[in-house]
Amino acid sequence: MKQQTAAATAAPTTSGLGNSLKQRQLTMMGLGSAIGAGLFLGSGEGIMMAGPAVLISYLVAGTLIILVMWALGEMAAANPNSGAFSVYAEKAMGTVAGATVGWLWWLQLVVVIAAEALGAAHLLVTIWPVLPAWALTLIFMVVFTIVNLTSVKNYGEFEFWFALLKVTAIVLFLAFGIALLLGIIPGAASPGLDNLFSHGGFAPTGMAGIASALFVVAFAFGGTEIVAVAAAETLNPERSVAVAVRTVVWRILVFYVGSIFIIAVVLPWTSEALLSPFAGVLNVAGLPWAGTVITLVAVAALLSALNANLYGASRMIYSLAERAQAPRIFSSTNARFVPVAAVAVSVAFGFVTVVWELLYPDTVLKVLLNLVGSTCLIIWGSALLSQFILRRRADRDGTALPLRMRGFPWLTLAGLVLLLAIFAVGFSDPAGRGQLLSTFSLVAVIALLSKVSHKRRQRLAAERS
């Protein structure tokens, strides 16, 4: 991506919020949202579906998220707003489109926040069964509500160190994995590269397995888009967004693809150890305490993602309220520039799930995960479409942009093609088809309600005039 000196063209940050987030905090927020239990515990699922060829699935999905982040980076540098892709969709495709995207993302995060708190609690109970899962969930919800009610500067610092813990764990894992492959760990024989090509070959389940894994893998990168939301509260957003987008993209690819490569080389794709892949690799390396450590890291990963997602959800509904697409109360801030009502409504569902878990233990998490569906794919698609429309408009009008996506329009179109391919893969699988149909139904309902609300506001405005 290419930067131009055009500071005057960038819109000011959202009026009621501060701008005390630092560049390093913005970068870690992106990593904190994207690197969750999906990597630490769920990456083995993709390998079991496609074998070592799951690396192809990760590269394809990784390429898509690179293109999405480049597109978001261009728009966020020009218009740093807490509504991010909702605002850009509104500018590009109209009020109803912007409201639909904003409400869809907010609802997704509200569910994800509850799921992450419950998931972290269930994991912690397996190694520290002192409190029931519902009680741990309640503690997590209270703690992270308090964190998000402090100033954004304190929140950013908290998330920086939380995300840094996960990054450190992944770096250490990669180092152990490389050492294992090189045969320099005492008492642990190198597995070589045999597991990449034995047990049925590199792609034992063929293109069908790679395609099925692609649909699953795509969701692993969800959450990275929060960088665009946080840009509104960042010092010098033009430079911060450019650096964060570049840094987040390559780090995620290294962490994900590097980790999956190590796992696929060390563990056969038929191994039951893939149910907890990181622990499985470290056990091969002769580290029997690995299971406990990885569980703790996964708990931290979930809580870090919860923290970032609560921030993102509160800022999105704040932006919707500012644009009269949500109750006005959610656009109010306190003396520390924190949208208290927006935080409260974004976390409320998490507290409801505490009661739900108390009444119906061990049933809630699965329901919540099924509710999330494929909403992130819709958000990514809206970002690419918005960038395509807004960039063509800017080029036609001669508007200078502080950050420009290279290879336009071809790379944007390539991202849309990749996204359509993932949708096609999803519809070819019964489970994926059900998720997509549920998501499209939700989008249709939100769009209809947004259209009705918009028409009502127009009618009231006309009556007043």
Legacy VTK file of the C-alpha trace (Angstrom):
# vtk DataFile Version 3.0
C-alpha trace
ASCII
DATASET POLYDATA
POINTS 465 float
0.000 0.000 0.000
1.135 3.485 -0.759
0.963 6.517 1.510
0.435 10.049 0.263
0.750 13.295 2.196
-2.853 14.306 2.304
-3.627 14.835 5.958
-6.147 17.491 5.153
-8.362 15.026 3.372
-8.796 12.729 6.371
-11.953 13.214 8.356
-11.614 13.983 12.065
-12.116 11.251 14.576
-15.566 10.554 15.975
-16.536 13.579 18.034
-17.385 12.175 21.464
-14.502 9.724 21.776
-10.888 10.303 22.707
-7.816 9.601 20.610
-5.329 8.212 23.095
-4.754 4.735 21.634
-1.160 4.226 20.535
0.028 2.547 17.362
1.409 -0.498 19.206
-1.901 -0.893 21.039
-3.846 -0.710 17.778
-1.635 -3.407 16.278
-2.031 -5.700 19.271
-5.799 -5.210 19.260
-5.922 -6.614 15.739
-3.816 -9.572 16.781
-5.752 -10.036 20.011
-9.067 -10.359 18.178
-7.831 -12.696 15.448
-5.637 -15.038 17.499
-8.023 -16.955 19.711
-8.893 -20.477 20.689
-9.628 -21.152 17.011
-5.882 -21.325 16.494
-4.803 -22.949 19.772
-7.528 -25.593 19.955
-9.457 -25.587 16.677
-6.674 -25.667 14.081
-6.523 -29.448 14.284
-10.041 -29.666 12.834
-8.878 -28.274 9.514
-5.942 -30.700 9.362
-8.252 -33.640 10.046
-10.471 -32.503 7.162
-7.802 -31.861 4.517
-4.587 -33.391 5.808
-1.376 -31.360 5.306
-3.074 -29.724 2.296
-4.945 -27.570 4.804
-1.971 -25.236 4.300
-3.542 -24.352 0.945
-6.803 -23.505 2.715
-4.965 -21.233 5.142
-3.058 -19.495 2.348
-6.276 -18.822 0.411
-8.114 -17.533 3.486
-5.018 -15.553 4.494
-4.872 -13.922 1.074
-8.510 -12.883 1.428
-7.964 -11.281 4.827
-4.914 -9.417 3.468
-7.051 -7.900 0.714
-9.844 -7.055 3.168
-7.401 -5.383 5.552
-5.810 -3.372 2.749
-9.253 -2.188 1.678
-10.216 -1.300 5.261
-6.884 0.422 5.811
-7.453 2.733 2.855
-10.910 3.721 4.081
-9.952 3.997 7.770
-6.991 6.291 7.030
-9.238 8.605 5.016
-12.125 8.473 7.479
-11.222 7.152 10.957
-14.626 6.461 12.486
-15.775 4.100 15.221
-18.464 2.851 12.834
-15.751 1.773 10.371
-17.165 -0.567 7.701
-20.723 0.410 8.688
-19.939 4.049 7.905
-18.124 3.112 4.701
-21.056 0.942 3.566
-23.390 3.864 4.246
-21.258 6.242 2.201
-20.930 3.752 -0.631
-24.340 2.042 -0.737
-26.749 4.082 1.356
-28.156 4.384 4.873
-29.887 0.992 4.968
-26.709 -0.834 3.898
-24.663 0.961 6.553
-27.172 0.233 9.304
-27.458 -3.413 8.258
-23.694 -3.955 8.328
-23.341 -2.159 11.670
-26.125 -4.029 13.435
-24.991 -7.365 11.983
-21.449 -6.893 13.294
-22.704 -5.710 16.677
-24.990 -8.730 17.067
-22.166 -11.036 16.018
-19.844 -9.595 18.652
-22.474 -9.653 21.397
-22.864 -13.400 20.869
-19.112 -13.951 20.490
-18.401 -12.087 23.756
-20.685 -14.462 25.669
-19.252 -17.504 23.872
-15.677 -16.451 24.652
-16.414 -15.950 28.349
-18.117 -19.356 28.555
-15.396 -21.040 26.497
-12.646 -19.637 28.725
-14.545 -20.767 31.835
-15.040 -24.322 30.544
-11.364 -24.604 29.626
-10.196 -23.307 32.996
-12.453 -25.757 34.848
-10.624 -28.680 33.187
-7.373 -27.773 34.974
-8.681 -25.768 37.966
-12.082 -27.169 39.028
-12.467 -24.904 42.041
-15.454 -22.934 40.747
-18.261 -23.981 38.385
-18.177 -22.656 34.824
-21.063 -20.229 35.401
-19.241 -18.578 38.330
-16.023 -18.180 36.334
-18.035 -16.749 33.447
-19.585 -14.202 35.800
-16.142 -13.207 37.094
-14.810 -12.779 33.558
-17.791 -10.667 32.508
-17.482 -8.389 35.547
-13.720 -7.925 35.155
-13.833 -7.085 31.457
-16.826 -4.813 31.841
-14.809 -2.812 34.379
-11.780 -2.775 32.061
-13.892 -1.397 29.212
-15.401 1.262 31.462
-11.990 2.743 32.195
-10.349 5.207 29.813
-9.501 3.926 26.352
-5.822 4.500 27.113
-5.952 2.059 30.045
-8.005 -0.378 28.005
-5.474 -0.233 25.164
-2.595 -0.936 27.513
-4.428 -3.854 29.104
-5.164 -5.383 25.703
-1.573 -4.794 24.550
-0.110 -6.962 27.312
-2.876 -9.544 27.039
-2.292 -9.966 23.310
1.468 -9.940 23.817
1.106 -13.036 26.015
-0.509 -14.921 23.114
2.058 -13.712 20.611
4.887 -14.787 22.928
3.307 -18.237 23.309
3.086 -18.669 19.529
6.671 -17.506 18.989
7.896 -19.992 21.615
5.822 -22.735 20.001
7.354 -21.999 16.604
10.830 -22.034 18.151
10.190 -25.406 19.855
8.713 -26.777 16.631
11.697 -25.728 14.529
14.087 -27.144 17.130
12.146 -30.415 17.071
12.306 -30.615 13.281
16.039 -29.919 13.341
16.555 -32.673 15.919
18.261 -30.452 18.473
15.907 -31.164 21.398
17.539 -33.781 23.674
15.586 -37.030 23.830
13.178 -36.100 21.021
13.718 -37.512 17.536
12.953 -35.284 14.554
9.863 -36.451 12.631
11.331 -35.092 9.409
8.876 -34.270 6.618
7.361 -37.752 6.295
3.989 -36.743 7.759
3.482 -34.254 4.928
3.416 -36.979 2.289
2.664 -40.281 4.043
-0.727 -41.453 5.395
-2.415 -40.966 2.014
-0.261 -38.169 0.630
-0.235 -34.374 0.924
-3.957 -34.113 0.125
-5.437 -37.419 1.365
-9.035 -36.206 1.054
-8.491 -34.446 -2.264
-9.889 -31.095 -3.384
-13.117 -31.775 -1.481
-11.201 -31.817 1.809
-9.290 -28.635 0.943
-12.531 -26.891 -0.002
-14.351 -28.023 3.147
-11.440 -26.914 5.324
-11.396 -23.536 3.540
-14.889 -22.742 4.769
-13.888 -23.630 8.346
-10.494 -21.898 8.192
-11.965 -18.607 6.947
-13.564 -17.996 10.340
-10.204 -18.328 12.100
-9.203 -14.897 10.785
-12.357 -13.183 12.039
-11.814 -10.212 14.356
-8.903 -8.629 12.498
-11.251 -5.965 11.158
-11.450 -4.366 14.620
-8.345 -2.354 13.655
-10.585 -0.189 11.463
-12.952 0.463 14.397
-10.151 1.399 16.807
-8.592 3.798 14.293
-11.076 6.466 15.431
-9.438 6.633 18.875
-5.843 6.420 17.710
-3.273 9.192 17.652
-2.285 10.058 14.070
-4.678 7.531 12.497
-3.225 7.830 8.977
0.173 6.521 10.018
-1.106 4.214 12.765
-3.583 2.452 10.472
-0.992 1.981 7.722
1.514 0.418 10.113
-1.097 -1.665 11.940
-2.560 -3.101 8.723
0.851 -4.116 7.392
1.995 -5.516 10.729
-1.185 -7.387 11.624
-1.429 -8.995 8.195
2.065 -10.460 8.015
2.126 -11.506 11.667
-1.158 -13.350 11.390
0.049 -15.169 8.289
3.346 -16.128 9.940
1.638 -17.231 13.143
-1.176 -19.166 11.490
0.629 -20.692 8.521
3.812 -21.283 10.539
1.930 -22.976 13.360
-0.137 -25.133 11.003
3.006 -26.194 9.133
4.687 -27.296 12.376
1.579 -29.195 13.483
1.116 -30.912 10.104
4.765 -31.980 9.999
4.909 -33.298 13.567
1.480 -34.954 13.855
-0.086 -37.313 11.274
-3.428 -35.973 10.041
-5.058 -39.133 11.435
-3.701 -38.555 14.964
-6.095 -38.032 17.878
-3.545 -35.574 19.261
-4.958 -33.034 16.772
-7.864 -32.523 19.162
-5.381 -30.334 21.058
-2.734 -29.782 18.359
-0.333 -27.438 20.161
-0.217 -29.698 23.204
0.254 -32.703 20.898
3.339 -31.171 19.280
4.869 -30.188 22.608
4.229 -33.675 23.999
6.207 -35.124 21.072
8.966 -32.694 22.022
9.056 -34.285 25.488
7.205 -31.554 27.385
4.537 -33.386 29.434
3.264 -30.198 31.047
2.336 -28.842 27.614
-1.374 -29.619 27.923
-1.807 -27.444 31.011
0.229 -24.578 29.561
-1.635 -24.598 26.243
-4.967 -24.648 28.081
-3.932 -21.571 30.074
-2.758 -19.836 26.903
-6.066 -20.692 25.209
-7.934 -19.202 28.179
-5.861 -16.030 27.839
-6.506 -16.026 24.087
-10.260 -16.185 24.596
-10.256 -13.475 27.262
-8.084 -11.190 25.149
-10.473 -11.625 22.210
-13.425 -10.999 24.568
-11.809 -7.765 25.724
-11.188 -6.519 22.177
-14.618 -7.579 20.943
-16.410 -5.824 23.797
-14.537 -2.675 22.852
-15.489 -3.131 19.187
-19.159 -3.830 19.934
-19.523 -0.768 22.168
-17.933 1.505 19.564
-20.121 0.157 16.770
-23.410 0.762 18.585
-22.042 4.174 19.662
-21.537 5.019 15.993
-24.984 3.713 15.054
-26.508 5.939 17.740
-24.543 8.941 16.497
-26.056 8.371 13.054
-29.591 8.037 14.521
-29.679 4.312 13.680
-29.769 3.244 17.355
-31.237 4.849 20.511
-29.528 8.182 21.177
-28.511 7.195 24.715
-25.802 4.923 23.319
-23.953 7.919 21.846
-23.317 9.540 25.241
-19.849 9.445 26.818
-18.515 10.197 30.290
-15.655 12.491 31.283
-13.120 9.817 30.222
-14.669 9.632 26.711
-16.094 6.167 27.430
-19.553 5.356 25.974
-20.866 3.802 29.186
-24.352 2.940 27.932
-22.875 1.403 24.775
-20.560 -0.795 26.857
-23.425 -1.810 29.138
-25.784 -2.894 26.354
-22.967 -4.719 24.546
-22.103 -6.786 27.603
-25.668 -7.437 28.797
-26.159 -10.640 26.801
-23.018 -12.066 28.388
-24.574 -11.714 31.838
-27.774 -13.366 30.569
-25.728 -16.365 29.467
-24.349 -16.689 33.008
-27.882 -17.405 34.228
-28.472 -19.636 31.227
-25.344 -21.645 32.030
-26.395 -21.926 35.673
-29.805 -23.343 34.701
-28.671 -25.457 31.740
-24.982 -26.292 32.226
-22.848 -27.516 29.315
-25.500 -26.714 26.680
-25.099 -22.968 26.118
-21.730 -22.767 24.377
-22.673 -24.940 21.414
-25.866 -22.947 20.836
-23.968 -19.651 20.912
-21.342 -20.825 18.455
-24.039 -21.960 16.036
-25.733 -18.548 16.294
-22.617 -16.703 15.103
-22.816 -18.385 11.693
-20.948 -16.848 8.800
-21.485 -13.179 9.585
-17.802 -12.293 9.249
-17.942 -13.198 5.541
-20.760 -10.686 5.019
-18.742 -7.996 6.812
-15.671 -8.685 4.670
-17.753 -8.602 1.520
-19.268 -5.247 2.492
-15.778 -3.843 3.137
-14.498 -4.888 -0.298
-17.614 -3.571 -2.077
-17.462 -0.275 -0.163
-13.789 0.230 -0.975
-14.399 -0.528 -4.646
-17.193 2.078 -4.847
-15.512 4.752 -2.693
-12.127 4.409 -4.392
-13.672 4.765 -7.873
-15.586 7.794 -6.626
-12.422 9.352 -5.159
-10.420 8.716 -8.331
-13.216 10.153 -10.495
-13.442 13.302 -8.338
-9.670 13.676 -8.000
-9.811 13.269 -4.207
-6.401 12.622 -2.631
-6.247 9.712 -0.182
-3.702 9.417 2.651
-3.383 5.667 2.019
-4.044 3.899 -1.264
-4.497 0.175 -1.848
-2.124 -1.086 -4.519
-3.376 -2.986 -7.527
-6.823 -1.372 -7.564
-9.307 -2.445 -8.878
-7.918 -5.893 -9.646
-6.954 -6.855 -6.103
-10.325 -5.727 -4.739
-12.067 -7.783 -7.405
-9.798 -10.735 -6.609
-10.909 -10.505 -2.976
-14.560 -10.563 -4.013
-13.935 -13.600 -6.226
-12.233 -15.436 -3.346
-15.158 -14.572 -1.095
-17.660 -15.886 -3.625
-15.626 -19.091 -3.879
-15.861 -19.565 -0.102
-19.608 -18.999 -0.248
-19.861 -21.587 -3.028
-17.888 -24.076 -0.948
-20.134 -23.394 2.033
-23.298 -24.045 0.051
-21.887 -27.346 -1.201
-21.716 -28.666 2.382
-24.963 -29.322 4.325
-23.633 -27.859 7.588
-22.152 -24.836 5.840
-25.341 -24.345 3.833
-27.383 -24.189 7.024
-25.097 -21.553 8.536
-25.117 -19.426 5.393
-28.888 -19.570 5.028
-29.285 -18.561 8.681
-26.882 -15.666 8.192
-28.594 -14.468 5.014
-31.955 -14.656 6.774
-30.596 -12.545 9.635
-29.190 -10.005 7.172
-32.559 -9.791 5.416
-34.404 -9.191 8.710
-31.933 -6.494 9.818
-32.108 -4.808 6.395
-35.912 -4.793 6.484
-36.018 -3.312 9.989
-33.376 -0.734 9.034
-35.380 0.261 5.958
-38.576 0.650 7.989
-36.719 2.703 10.623
-35.118 4.893 7.952
-38.474 5.553 6.273
-39.985 6.470 9.639
-37.183 8.949 10.390
-37.643 10.519 6.966
-41.403 10.841 7.523
-40.924 12.438 10.962
-38.356 14.855 9.546
-40.746 15.809 6.764
-43.574 16.413 9.264
-41.370 18.672 11.399
-40.415 20.742 8.395
LINES 1 466
465 0 1 2 3 4 5 6 7 8 9 10 11 12 13 14 15 16 17 18 19 20 21 22 23 24 25 26 27 28 29 30 31 32 33 34 35 36 37 38 39 40 41 42 43 44 45 46 47 48 49 50 51 52 53 54 55 56 57 58 59 60 61 62 63 64 65 66 67 68 69 70 71 72 73 74 75 76 77 78 79 80 81 82 83 84 85 86 87 88 89 90 91 92 93 94 95 96 97 98 99 100 101 102 103 104 105 106 107 108 109 110 111 112 113 114 115 116 117 118 119 120 121 122 123 124 125 126 127 128 129 130 131 132 133 134 135 136 137 138 139 140 141 142 143 144 145 146 147 148 149 150 151 152 153 154 155 156 157 158 159 160 161 162 163 164 165 166 167 168 169 170 171 172 173 174 175 176 177 178 179 180 181 182 183 184 185 186 187 188 189 190 191 192 193 194 195 196 197 198 199 200 201 202 203 204 205 206 207 208 209 210 211 212 213 214 215 216 217 218 219 220 221 222 223 224 225 226 227 228 229 230 231 232 233 234 235 236 237 238 239 240 241 242 243 244 245 246 247 248 249 250 251 252 253 254 255 256 257 258 259 260 261 262 263 264 265 266 267 268 269 270 271 272 273 274 275 276 277 278 279 280 281 282 283 284 285 286 287 288 289 290 291 292 293 294 295 296 297 298 299 300 301 302 303 304 305 306 307 308 309 310 311 312 313 314 315 316 317 318 319 320 321 322 323 324 325 326 327 328 329 330 331 332 333 334 335 336 337 338 339 340 341 342 343 344 345 346 347 348 349 350 351 352 353 354 355 356 357 358 359 360 361 362 363 364 365 366 367 368 369 370 371 372 373 374 375 376 377 378 379 380 381 382 383 384 385 386 387 388 389 390 391 392 393 394 395 396 397 398 399 400 401 402 403 404 405 406 407 408 409 410 411 412 413 414 415 416 417 418 419 420 421 422 423 424 425 426 427 428 429 430 431 432 433 434 435 436 437 438 439 440 441 442 443 444 445 446 447 448 449 450 451 452 453 454 455 456 457 458 459 460 461 462 463 464
